[in-house]
Amino acid sequence: MARWGGDEFAVVMWNSGEEEASVERLLERVAEELRENPVLLPSGEEVFLSFSGGVRRWKAGDGEEGMFSRADEALYRAKVEGGTVKQAE
């Protein structure tokens, strides 16, 4: 996991298998946990965080730039739709 820029992070998963839903399921769980469990600030205020994710599986012929740009496109689609996880095409 690494900060990609601004409020964006990149997570690379090796050996995740061919089960496309498994990565999406993991990210949906993260989003659900954030929706259901507020962060308690030092002031005592509770803040709910949101999460949007774009998923791109590496495919033969994908260069680094192509893979990340497709995941980024999926991320922005997810943000527009209000904090969901989208699979890149």
Backbone as a printed PyTorch tensor [residue, N CA C, xyz], in Angstrom:
tensor([[[  0.8540,  -1.1680,   0.0000],
         [  0.0000,   0.0000,   0.0000],
         [  0.8940,   1.2220,   0.0000]],

        [[  0.5220,   2.2080,  -0.8180],
         [  1.3030,   3.4350,  -0.8920],
         [  0.3920,   4.6060,  -1.2150]],

        [[  0.7550,   5.7610,  -0.7300],
         [ -0.0040,   6.9680,  -1.0700],
         [  0.3030,   7.3040,  -2.5180]],

        [[ -0.7410,   7.4350,  -3.3170],
         [ -0.5890,   7.7110,  -4.7450],
         [ -0.5770,   9.2100,  -4.9860]],

        [[ -1.3520,   9.9460,  -4.2180],
         [ -1.4110,  11.4010,  -4.3330],
         [ -2.6870,  11.9160,  -3.7140]],

        [[ -2.5920,  13.0630,  -3.0610],
         [ -3.7800,  13.6380,  -2.4290],
         [ -4.3890,  12.6560,  -1.4570]],

        [[ -5.6490,  12.3250,  -1.6760],
         [ -6.3420,  11.3700,  -0.8050],
         [ -6.4480,  10.0030,  -1.4630]],

        [[ -5.5380,   9.7030,  -2.3830],
         [ -5.5680,   8.4330,  -3.1060],
         [ -4.4060,   7.5420,  -2.6950]],

        [[ -4.7150,   6.2540,  -2.5660],
         [ -3.7160,   5.2580,  -2.2130],
         [ -3.7800,   4.1290,  -3.2290]],

        [[ -2.6510,   3.5030,  -3.4780],
         [ -2.5990,   2.3390,  -4.3590],
         [ -2.3130,   1.1160,  -3.5050]],

        [[ -3.0690,   0.0580,  -3.7390],
         [ -2.8500,  -1.2120,  -3.0500],
         [ -2.5920,  -2.2530,  -4.1300]],

        [[ -1.4710,  -2.9340,  -4.0360],
         [ -1.1390,  -3.9810,  -4.9890],
         [ -1.2300,  -5.3090,  -4.2580]],

        [[ -1.9790,  -6.2360,  -4.8400],
         [ -2.1660,  -7.5460,  -4.2200],
         [ -1.6110,  -8.6130,  -5.1510]],

        [[ -0.6820,  -9.3880,  -4.6500],
         [ -0.1200, -10.4920,  -5.4100],
         [ -0.8910, -11.7560,  -5.0790]],

        [[ -0.9160, -12.6740,  -6.0270],
         [ -1.5370, -13.9820,  -5.8220],
         [ -2.9660, -13.8760,  -5.3150]],

        [[ -3.7180, -12.9440,  -5.8820],
         [ -5.1060, -12.7960,  -5.4540],
         [ -6.0350, -13.7380,  -6.2010]],

        [[ -5.4810, -14.5400,  -7.0880],
         [ -6.2910, -15.5190,  -7.8020],
         [ -7.1110, -14.8760,  -8.8970]],

        [[ -7.8840, -15.6790,  -9.5540],
         [ -8.7120, -15.2060, -10.6480],
         [-10.0980, -14.7710, -10.1850]],

        [[-10.3400, -14.8340,  -8.9100],
         [-11.6590, -14.4890,  -8.3850],
         [-11.7870, -12.9750,  -8.2960]],

        [[-12.2810, -12.3600,  -9.3600],
         [-12.3860, -10.9060,  -9.4010],
         [-13.1590, -10.3560,  -8.2140]],

        [[-14.1710, -11.0750,  -7.7940],
         [-15.0060, -10.5850,  -6.7000],
         [-14.2480, -10.5180,  -5.3780]],

        [[-13.1740, -11.2970,  -5.2170],
         [-12.4880, -11.3310,  -3.9260],
         [-11.8700,  -9.9890,  -3.5680]],

        [[-11.2380,  -9.3170,  -4.5230],
         [-10.6440,  -8.0070,  -4.2580],
         [-11.7520,  -6.9900,  -4.0230]],

        [[-12.7670,  -7.0160,  -4.8590],
         [-13.8820,  -6.0930,  -4.6740],
         [-14.5560,  -6.3280,  -3.3270]],

        [[-14.7080,  -7.5850,  -2.9490],
         [-15.3330,  -7.9150,  -1.6670],
         [-14.5160,  -7.3510,  -0.5060]],

        [[-13.1990,  -7.4760,  -0.5860],
         [-12.3240,  -6.9280,   0.4470],
         [-12.4970,  -5.4150,   0.5600]],

        [[-12.5010,  -4.7210,  -0.5720],
         [-12.6410,  -3.2640,  -0.5450],
         [-14.0290,  -2.8390,  -0.0790]],

        [[-15.0510,  -3.6050,  -0.4380],
         [-16.4050,  -3.3080,   0.0540],
         [-16.4670,  -3.4500,   1.5740]],

        [[-15.7480,  -4.4340,   2.1170],
         [-15.7020,  -4.6020,   3.5790],
         [-15.0510,  -3.3900,   4.2390]],

        [[-13.9840,  -2.8800,   3.6340],
         [-13.3320,  -1.6780,   4.1580],
         [-14.3280,  -0.5140,   4.1630]],

        [[-15.0220,  -0.3200,   3.0420],
         [-16.0070,   0.7550,   2.9350],
         [-17.1100,   0.6010,   3.9790]],

        [[-17.5860,  -0.6210,   4.1680],
         [-18.6400,  -0.8860,   5.1460],
         [-18.1740,  -0.5780,   6.5720]],

        [[-16.9600,  -1.0130,   6.8980],
         [-16.4160,  -0.7430,   8.2390],
         [-16.3170,   0.7550,   8.4900]],

        [[-15.8930,   1.5050,   7.4840],
         [-15.7830,   2.9510,   7.6430],
         [-17.1550,   3.5960,   7.8210]],

        [[-18.1500,   3.1120,   7.0640],
         [-19.5140,   3.6560,   7.1870],
         [-20.1110,   3.3880,   8.5550]],

        [[-19.8010,   2.2390,   9.1370],
         [-20.4460,   1.8150,  10.3810],
         [-19.6900,   2.2040,  11.6470]],

        [[-18.4310,   2.5800,  11.5250],
         [-17.6130,   2.8550,  12.7080],
         [-16.9510,   4.2210,  12.6070]],

        [[-17.4960,   5.2080,  13.3100],
         [-16.9130,   6.5470,  13.2330],
         [-15.5370,   6.6070,  13.9050]],

        [[-14.7700,   7.5830,  13.4700],
         [-13.4700,   7.8680,  14.0860],
         [-13.7210,   8.8730,  15.2080]],

        [[-13.1820,   8.6030,  16.3730],
         [-13.3440,   9.5030,  17.5020],
         [-12.1700,  10.4730,  17.5230]],

        [[-12.4570,  11.7590,  17.3310],
         [-11.4190,  12.7840,  17.3440],
         [-11.0590,  13.1520,  18.7760]],

        [[ -9.8710,  13.7410,  18.9930],
         [ -9.4740,  14.1460,  20.3520],
         [-10.4830,  15.0780,  21.0150]],

        [[-11.2390,  15.8480,  20.2140],
         [-12.2430,  16.7650,  20.7590],
         [-13.4910,  16.0350,  21.2410]],

        [[-13.5750,  14.7320,  20.9360],
         [-14.7500,  13.9530,  21.3030],
         [-15.7500,  13.8100,  20.1650]],

        [[-15.5450,  14.5630,  19.1050],
         [-16.4410,  14.5050,  17.9520],
         [-16.2410,  13.1860,  17.1980]],

        [[-17.3370,  12.6080,  16.7270],
         [-17.2800,  11.4020,  15.9070],
         [-17.4110,  11.7900,  14.4380]],

        [[-16.5260,  11.2730,  13.6180],
         [-16.5190,  11.5790,  12.1960],
         [-16.5950,  10.2750,  11.4140]],

        [[-17.5140,  10.2330,  10.4520],
         [-17.6220,   9.0650,   9.5830],
         [-16.8040,   9.3140,   8.3300]],

        [[-16.0180,   8.3370,   7.9440],
         [-15.1990,   8.4210,   6.7490],
         [-15.8700,   7.6710,   5.6090]],

        [[-15.5430,   8.0500,   4.3940],
         [-16.0630,   7.3300,   3.2350],
         [-14.8920,   6.7500,   2.4510]],

        [[-15.2240,   5.8520,   1.5520],
         [-14.2040,   5.1530,   0.7900],
         [-14.7000,   4.9150,  -0.6220]],

        [[-13.8600,   5.2120,  -1.5920],
         [-14.1310,   4.8820,  -2.9840],
         [-12.9450,   4.0890,  -3.4920]],

        [[-13.2010,   3.0820,  -4.2980],
         [-12.1030,   2.2640,  -4.8020],
         [-12.2630,   1.9270,  -6.2670]],

        [[-11.1360,   1.8840,  -6.9590],
         [-11.0950,   1.4390,  -8.3450],
         [-10.2060,   0.2170,  -8.4160]],

        [[-10.6760,  -0.8360,  -9.0540],
         [ -9.9470,  -2.0990,  -9.1180],
         [ -9.5600,  -2.3810, -10.5660]],

        [[ -8.3030,  -2.7290, -10.7650],
         [ -7.8460,  -3.1530, -12.0830],
         [ -6.9470,  -4.3660, -11.9130]],

        [[ -7.3270,  -5.4590, -12.5170],
         [ -6.4790,  -6.6540, -12.5230],
         [ -5.4630,  -6.5020, -13.6420]],

        [[ -4.2330,  -6.9110, -13.3760],
         [ -3.2000,  -6.8510, -14.3960],
         [ -3.5390,  -7.8230, -15.5070]],

        [[ -3.3740,  -7.3390, -16.7190],
         [ -3.5970,  -8.1860, -17.8920],
         [ -2.3680,  -8.0980, -18.7710]],

        [[ -2.0560,  -9.1820, -19.4620],
         [ -0.9110,  -9.1820, -20.3660],
         [ -1.0250,  -7.9950, -21.3160]],

        [[  0.0550,  -7.2830, -21.4820],
         [  0.0550,  -6.1080, -22.3490],
         [ -0.1700,  -4.8130, -21.5980]],

        [[ -0.6300,  -4.8990, -20.3540],
         [ -0.7920,  -3.7000, -19.5340],
         [  0.5830,  -3.2060, -19.1180]],

        [[  0.8770,  -2.0050, -19.4280],
         [  2.0660,  -1.3810, -18.8590],
         [  1.6670,  -0.7940, -17.5170]],

        [[  2.6330,  -0.3480, -16.7630],
         [  2.3360,   0.2520, -15.4550],
         [  1.3710,   1.4190, -15.6030]],

        [[  1.6310,   2.2770, -16.5710],
         [  0.7970,   3.4570, -16.7500],
         [ -0.6360,   3.0880, -17.1230]],

        [[ -0.8040,   2.1330, -18.0320],
         [ -2.1390,   1.7240, -18.4570],
         [ -2.9330,   1.1020, -17.3240]],

        [[ -2.2780,   0.2630, -16.5380],
         [ -2.9670,  -0.3910, -15.4280],
         [ -3.4470,   0.6390, -14.4100]],

        [[ -2.5670,   1.5550, -14.0260],
         [ -2.9500,   2.5410, -13.0230],
         [ -3.9540,   3.5540, -13.5680]],

        [[ -3.8410,   3.9060, -14.8310],
         [ -4.8060,   4.8670, -15.3730],
         [ -6.2010,   4.2530, -15.4390]],

        [[ -6.2960,   2.9540, -15.7600],
         [ -7.6140,   2.3050, -15.7820],
         [ -8.1980,   2.1830, -14.3680]],

        [[ -7.3460,   1.8710, -13.4030],
         [ -7.8210,   1.8200, -12.0150],
         [ -8.2600,   3.2030, -11.5630]],

        [[ -7.5320,   4.2350, -11.9810],
         [ -7.8730,   5.6060, -11.6190],
         [ -9.2170,   6.0100, -12.2290]],

        [[ -9.4710,   5.6130, -13.4710],
         [-10.7650,   5.8840, -14.1060],
         [-11.8910,   5.2230, -13.3170]],

        [[-11.6800,   3.9830, -12.8980],
         [-12.6890,   3.2750, -12.1100],
         [-12.8890,   3.9660, -10.7690]],

        [[-11.8080,   4.4480, -10.1700],
         [-11.9100,   5.1680,  -8.8960],
         [-12.7710,   6.4120,  -9.0460]],

        [[-12.5430,   7.1880, -10.0850],
         [-13.3330,   8.4030, -10.2690],
         [-14.7950,   8.0850, -10.5490]],

        [[-15.0770,   6.9960, -11.2680],
         [-16.4810,   6.5740, -11.4470],
         [-17.1030,   6.2540, -10.0920]],

        [[-16.3360,   5.5690,  -9.2370],
         [-16.8380,   5.2200,  -7.9070],
         [-17.1010,   6.4720,  -7.0750]],

        [[-16.2060,   7.4530,  -7.1390],
         [-16.3880,   8.6980,  -6.3780],
         [-17.6660,   9.4140,  -6.8040]],

        [[-17.9040,   9.4660,  -8.1140],
         [-19.0970,  10.1240,  -8.6420],
         [-20.3550,   9.4360,  -8.1260]],

        [[-20.2700,   8.1290,  -7.9510],
         [-21.4300,   7.3650,  -7.4980],
         [-21.5460,   7.3020,  -5.9830]],

        [[-20.7010,   8.0300,  -5.2700],
         [-20.8980,   8.1960,  -3.8350],
         [-20.1830,   7.1990,  -2.9250]],

        [[-18.9980,   6.8020,  -3.2420],
         [-18.2400,   5.9760,  -2.3140],
         [-18.4680,   4.4950,  -2.4640]],

        [[-18.2590,   4.0070,  -3.6550],
         [-18.4150,   2.5880,  -3.9280],
         [-17.1080,   2.0280,  -4.4840]],

        [[-17.1150,   0.7790,  -4.9040],
         [-15.9580,   0.1620,  -5.5310],
         [-16.3400,  -0.2300,  -6.9390]],

        [[-15.5010,   0.1380,  -7.8990],
         [-15.7740,  -0.1590,  -9.3090],
         [-14.6220,  -0.9400,  -9.9080]],

        [[-14.9550,  -1.8840, -10.7720],
         [-13.9770,  -2.6740, -11.5170],
         [-13.6600,  -1.9380, -12.8080]],

        [[-12.3760,  -1.7940, -13.1230],
         [-11.9640,  -1.1600, -14.3820],
         [-12.2740,  -2.1030, -15.5350]],

        [[-12.5320,  -1.5250, -16.6740],
         [-12.8350,  -2.3220, -17.8660],
         [-11.6020,  -2.5750, -18.6740]]])
